[in-house]
């Protein structure tokens, strides 16, 4: 742990650590987010008319 905080990071290492933390946060957020009314991929414009001419 001491090495981690005292290490001098180059630009690539900083970017990789930031990207890893960001992606980990997204994954953890999706795992712990409550799902309400299920998952639906579609349009919610209120059009329920099935019989089209």
C-alpha positions as CSV (number, residue, x, y, z in Angstrom):
1,X,0.0,0.0,0.0
2,X,2.9,2.3,0.8
3,X,4.3,1.7,-2.7
4,X,1.0,2.5,-4.3
5,X,0.7,6.0,-2.7
6,X,4.4,6.9,-3.0
7,X,4.8,5.7,-6.6
8,X,5.2,8.4,-9.3
9,X,2.7,7.6,-12.1
10,X,3.2,8.3,-15.7
11,X,0.3,9.5,-17.9
12,X,-0.6,6.0,-19.3
13,X,-0.8,4.5,-15.8
14,X,-2.9,7.4,-14.5
15,X,-5.3,7.0,-17.4
16,X,-5.6,3.2,-17.0
17,X,-6.3,3.6,-13.3
18,X,-9.0,6.3,-13.9
19,X,-10.6,4.2,-16.6
20,X,-10.6,1.1,-14.4
21,X,-12.2,3.0,-11.5
22,X,-14.8,4.5,-13.8
23,X,-15.8,1.2,-15.4
24,X,-15.8,-0.6,-12.0
25,X,-18.2,2.1,-10.7
26,X,-20.5,1.6,-13.7
27,X,-20.6,-2.2,-13.2
28,X,-21.1,-1.9,-9.5
29,X,-23.9,0.6,-10.0
30,X,-25.7,-1.7,-12.4
31,X,-25.4,-4.6,-10.0
32,X,-26.8,-2.8,-7.0
33,X,-29.4,-0.6,-8.7
34,X,-33.0,-1.6,-8.1
35,X,-34.9,-2.8,-11.1
36,X,-38.4,-1.3,-11.1
37,X,-41.1,-2.7,-13.4
38,X,-38.6,-5.0,-15.1
39,X,-36.4,-4.1,-18.1
40,X,-38.1,-2.9,-21.2
41,X,-36.4,-1.8,-24.4
42,X,-38.8,0.1,-26.5
43,X,-40.7,3.3,-27.1
44,X,-43.0,4.7,-24.4
45,X,-44.9,7.2,-26.5
46,X,-48.3,6.1,-25.3
47,X,-49.3,4.7,-28.7
48,X,-51.2,1.4,-27.9
49,X,-53.3,1.1,-31.1
50,X,-52.4,-2.3,-32.6
51,X,-54.8,-2.1,-35.6
52,X,-53.2,0.1,-38.1
53,X,-54.6,0.6,-41.6
